[in-house]
Amino acid sequence: MSSPQTILFAANSPGEIAGWLRPLVREARRRWPATRLVVILLPCTFASGSEGRVARDLVGVDEVLPASSFLRLLAWEGARFRGATLVHLGGDLMYSALLSWRWGLRAWSYMWGRWWWDRAFQGYFVKDPAGVAWLTRRRISADKAHLVGDLVADAVQAALEDLPPTPPPPGRRVSFLPGSRGHEVENLAPFFLEVAEGLAQGRPDLEFQMLLSPFLERDRAEQALQAPPHPQVGGRQGRLQGDVLVGPSGVGIRIIREGNLGALASSTLALTIPGTKTAEAACLGVPHLMLLPLNRPELLPFVGLLGLLDWLPGGNRLKGRMLLTMKKNIGFLAQPNLLAGEALVRELVDVLTPARVVDEAARLLEAPQELARQSSRLRDLYQSSLGTARRIFDRLEGPA
C-alpha cells in the first residue's frame, strides 16, 4: 500500500485510547508523515466520556469525531473518507461494518469479529493463538486472522521512553488503581484508604500511591476521592491535603495524576480493577492483585445482552443480581491471565471487604520470592508483543 491519504481508527473506551491507539498513531506517523489520522469515537458501554479529550491530546492525531456524529458520518459526512483504511479497536463491530459498506473502506479489526459482520472486514489482528481459535469458533476463517501480539506492550514502552527517569522509592511501594470512571473512584478511594491503613500496621517501610486515570476530570476526581464510604462497600473517608489523601488514622496515599506508568513501574505491588491496567502492570513486571468487587454489581459495565439492561428502567439492578449468580463462571478477567491461559496473578471476584483485601495483599508482601517469580513471568509474557504496531502496519501495507 502506498502512503494512504487517511487512516481511520474506531474506538471508544479508556483502554483502547490509552493502550492501543497511542502506539498505532505513533507508528503510522513514523511511516507516513503526510497521512491524515482520524479517530472515530463509537457509542460504547465502557466509555468514560473523556475519550475525545484524551485522543485529541495524542501527538499525531489530526481529527477526533465524537460518537454523537456517527449518524451524520454514515449518512453523508463519511464521503470524504471514501476508500480509506479503517482499523476497528473497540465498540460494536456493527458501526465499523456499516461505515465500511457505506463508504467502501478497507476495514480491519483488532481482536474482535462476528460472522454476521465478517464480509465488511478484510482481516483481523489477534494477540495470540487463542485469539485465532476464538475467531474460528465464531465462524470466521483462520486465513483472515493475523497473529501480531498485544498493543499494550508497545504503548508501555513508548510511554516510558517519553518519561524522565525516576529514582527508586526508599521502601516498598503499594499502588492503587481505582479505574477511569468517577463512580469507581468514589467507591474505591475510601475502600483503598482502609486497605492502606490495614497494610501500614507493622510495616513502616510501606508507602502508598493512587494512580488517577487521565480520563477523569480533575474536579470530579477531587470530589470522588473525598467521598464518604458507601455502606455496601466500606472504607474510610479521606481528605485531600495537597496531593495526599489522608485518612482518619493519619495514613496517607499520594495521588498521582501524570506519569502514571513511571510511578507504577516503581511499585512492589499493585491493587487494580480489571482492564488494560492489568496488562500495563504485567508489561512492567509489577506483581498485582486484581479486584472486582461485586458489592454494587449494578454499577459494573458489561458486554452483550446483559449490558443492554442498563438502558431499561430497573434493568441495572436485574443485571447486578445476574452477575452475582454468574461470578463463579466468569473465568479469567486479568489480561495477563487471559494471555497466559493460567492464573499468573490472583483474582478476587466477589463481595469484598477491606479486611479481606488486606489479608491477600499482606500475604504477597510477606512473600518476596513469590513476588519476584510473578514479576519475571509477567515481564516475559509480554516480551514477544513488542513491535505489535509495526506488524499491524506491515500487514496493512500488503496487497489489498
Secondary structure, DSSP 8 states (H G I E B T S, - for coil): ----SEEEEEE-SHHIIIIIIHHHHHHHHHH-TTSEEEEEE---TT--S-HHHHHHTSTT--EEE-GGGHHHHHHTGGGGGTT-EEEE-SS-HHHHHHHHHHHT-EEEEES---GGGGGGEEEEEESSHHHHHHHHHTT--GGGEEE---HHHHHHHHHHHHS------SSEEEEEE--SSHHHHHHHHHHHHHHHHHHHTT-TTEEEEEE--TTS-HHHHHHHHT----TTT-----EEETTEEE-TTS-EEEEE-S-HHHHHHT-SEEEE-SSHHHHHHHHTT--EEEEEE-SSGGG----HHHHHGGGSTTHHHHHHHHHHHHGGG----SHHHHHHTS-SSEEEEES--HHHHHHHHHHHHT-HHHHHHHHHHHHHHHHTTTTHHHHHHHHHTS--
